[in-house]
Amino acid sequence: MTTCGKDYSGFGTICNEEHPCRSCLVAEVERLRAERDDADRRSGAAERSLEHAQDTISRHRSWTGEAKKQWGVDDSISFDKVWEECLATKRKLDDGHVLVDARELEALVTCSDILIYSMANAEDVPMSDALAKALDILDPNEEGKVTLRSTTGGT
């Protein structure tokens, strides 16, 4: 507390930390009120900031959970892994691959049988050569999914 050092009683009582004068006490109360008001403002701002951060986290978790659900994985799987797989899928699509999941595999096998038969008959090549060409077009990956390679300039 700051004191004025003046005689406040008229009898030689000097204003000091131990015996402050009335005006110094009033000034100290005003300083403490201003400090309290500033702390209250900062506290309110911190609470609003925390609420905003919690809302942002909640919306982020909700969004990533929905994205995982749409991608077909459990919510316990890290979104980083989901995003990595998503980017890998995009790169394959950008490279001209068409992804086929297990539900479409049966139809794809039927189509490949037709393709092999057509190649063997149309080009008058042995069935083994037609099969090798068809297998070159059908490209299974390590997860058991199959991509259909483009035969017109793509990889």
C-alpha positions as CSV (number, residue, x, y, z in Angstrom):
1,M,0.0,0.0,0.0
2,T,1.3,3.5,-0.9
3,T,1.1,6.1,1.8
4,C,1.4,9.9,1.6
5,G,3.7,10.4,4.6
6,K,1.7,13.4,5.8
7,D,0.6,14.3,9.3
8,Y,-3.1,13.4,9.2
9,S,-4.1,14.0,12.8
10,G,-2.6,17.4,13.5
11,F,-0.7,15.8,16.4
12,G,2.3,14.5,14.5
13,T,0.7,11.1,13.5
14,I,2.4,10.5,10.1
15,C,0.6,8.4,7.5
16,N,2.6,5.2,7.0
17,E,1.9,1.5,6.2
18,E,1.1,0.7,9.8
19,H,-1.1,3.8,10.4
20,P,-2.5,5.0,7.0
21,C,-4.6,8.1,6.7
22,R,-8.2,8.1,5.5
23,S,-7.4,9.4,2.0
24,C,-4.7,6.7,1.6
25,L,-7.2,4.0,2.8
26,V,-9.8,5.2,0.3
27,A,-7.2,5.2,-2.5
28,E,-6.2,1.6,-1.5
29,V,-9.8,0.5,-1.6
30,E,-10.2,2.1,-5.1
31,R,-7.0,0.3,-6.3
32,L,-8.3,-3.0,-4.9
33,R,-11.7,-2.5,-6.6
34,A,-10.0,-1.8,-9.9
35,E,-7.8,-4.9,-9.5
36,R,-10.9,-7.0,-8.6
37,D,-12.8,-5.6,-11.6
38,D,-9.9,-6.4,-13.9
39,A,-9.6,-9.9,-12.5
40,D,-13.3,-10.4,-13.0
41,R,-13.1,-9.3,-16.7
42,R,-10.1,-11.6,-17.3
43,S,-11.9,-14.5,-15.6
44,G,-15.0,-13.9,-17.7
45,A,-12.9,-13.8,-20.9
46,A,-11.1,-17.0,-19.8
47,E,-14.5,-18.8,-19.2
48,R,-15.8,-17.7,-22.6
49,S,-12.6,-18.9,-24.2
50,L,-12.8,-22.2,-22.4
51,E,-16.4,-22.6,-23.4
52,H,-15.5,-21.9,-27.0
53,A,-12.6,-24.4,-26.9
54,Q,-14.9,-27.1,-25.4
55,D,-17.5,-26.4,-28.1
56,T,-14.9,-26.6,-30.8
57,I,-13.5,-29.9,-29.4
58,S,-17.1,-31.3,-29.2
59,R,-17.9,-30.3,-32.8
60,H,-14.5,-31.7,-34.0
61,R,-15.1,-35.1,-32.2
62,S,-18.7,-35.2,-33.6
63,W,-17.4,-34.5,-37.2
64,T,-14.6,-37.0,-37.0
65,G,-16.9,-39.6,-35.5
66,E,-19.4,-39.1,-38.3
67,A,-16.6,-39.2,-40.9
68,K,-15.3,-42.5,-39.5
69,K,-18.8,-43.9,-39.5
70,Q,-19.3,-42.9,-43.2
71,W,-15.9,-44.4,-44.0
72,G,-17.0,-47.7,-42.3
73,V,-14.6,-47.9,-39.4
74,D,-15.1,-48.0,-35.6
75,D,-14.9,-44.7,-33.7
76,S,-12.0,-46.1,-31.7
77,I,-9.8,-46.0,-34.8
78,S,-7.5,-43.0,-35.0
79,F,-8.8,-40.4,-37.4
80,D,-5.2,-40.0,-38.6
81,K,-5.3,-43.5,-40.0
82,V,-8.7,-42.9,-41.6
83,W,-7.4,-39.7,-43.2
84,E,-4.3,-41.5,-44.4
85,E,-6.4,-44.3,-46.0
86,C,-8.7,-41.6,-47.5
87,L,-5.7,-39.8,-49.1
88,A,-4.3,-43.1,-50.4
89,T,-7.7,-43.9,-52.0
90,K,-7.7,-40.4,-53.6
91,R,-4.2,-40.9,-55.0
92,K,-5.3,-44.3,-56.5
93,L,-8.4,-42.6,-58.0
94,D,-6.2,-39.8,-59.3
95,D,-3.9,-42.4,-60.9
96,G,-6.9,-43.9,-62.8
97,H,-7.7,-46.8,-60.4
98,V,-11.3,-47.7,-59.7
99,L,-11.8,-49.2,-56.2
100,V,-14.0,-52.2,-55.8
101,D,-15.1,-53.5,-52.3
102,A,-16.0,-57.0,-51.4
103,R,-19.7,-56.5,-52.2
104,E,-18.8,-55.7,-55.8
105,L,-16.2,-58.4,-56.1
106,E,-18.6,-61.1,-57.2
107,A,-19.9,-59.0,-60.0
108,L,-16.4,-58.1,-60.9
109,V,-15.4,-61.8,-61.1
110,T,-18.3,-62.4,-63.4
111,C,-17.3,-59.5,-65.5
112,S,-13.7,-60.8,-65.6
113,D,-14.9,-64.2,-66.7
114,I,-16.7,-62.5,-69.6
115,L,-13.7,-60.3,-70.3
116,I,-11.4,-63.4,-70.4
117,Y,-13.8,-65.2,-72.7
118,S,-14.2,-62.2,-74.9
119,M,-10.4,-61.7,-75.2
120,A,-9.8,-65.3,-76.0
121,N,-12.5,-65.4,-78.7
122,A,-12.1,-61.9,-80.1
123,E,-8.3,-61.9,-80.4
124,D,-7.9,-65.6,-81.1
125,V,-5.4,-66.0,-78.3
126,P,-5.0,-68.9,-75.9
127,M,-7.2,-68.7,-72.8
128,S,-4.0,-68.6,-70.5
129,D,-2.9,-65.4,-72.3
130,A,-6.3,-63.9,-71.9
131,L,-6.3,-64.8,-68.2
132,A,-2.9,-63.2,-67.8
133,K,-4.1,-60.0,-69.5
134,A,-7.2,-59.9,-67.3
135,L,-5.2,-60.4,-64.1
136,D,-3.0,-57.5,-65.2
137,I,-6.1,-55.3,-65.4
138,L,-7.5,-56.6,-62.0
139,D,-5.1,-55.4,-59.4
140,P,-5.7,-56.7,-55.8
141,N,-4.1,-54.7,-53.0
142,E,-2.8,-55.8,-49.6
143,E,-6.2,-55.2,-47.9
144,G,-7.9,-57.6,-50.3
145,K,-9.7,-54.9,-52.2
146,V,-9.4,-54.9,-56.0
147,T,-8.8,-52.0,-58.3
148,L,-9.6,-52.2,-62.0
149,R,-6.7,-50.7,-63.9
150,S,-7.5,-48.5,-66.8
151,T,-6.5,-50.1,-70.1
152,T,-6.5,-46.7,-71.9
153,G,-3.4,-44.9,-71.0
154,G,-3.7,-45.1,-67.2
155,T,-1.6,-47.1,-64.8
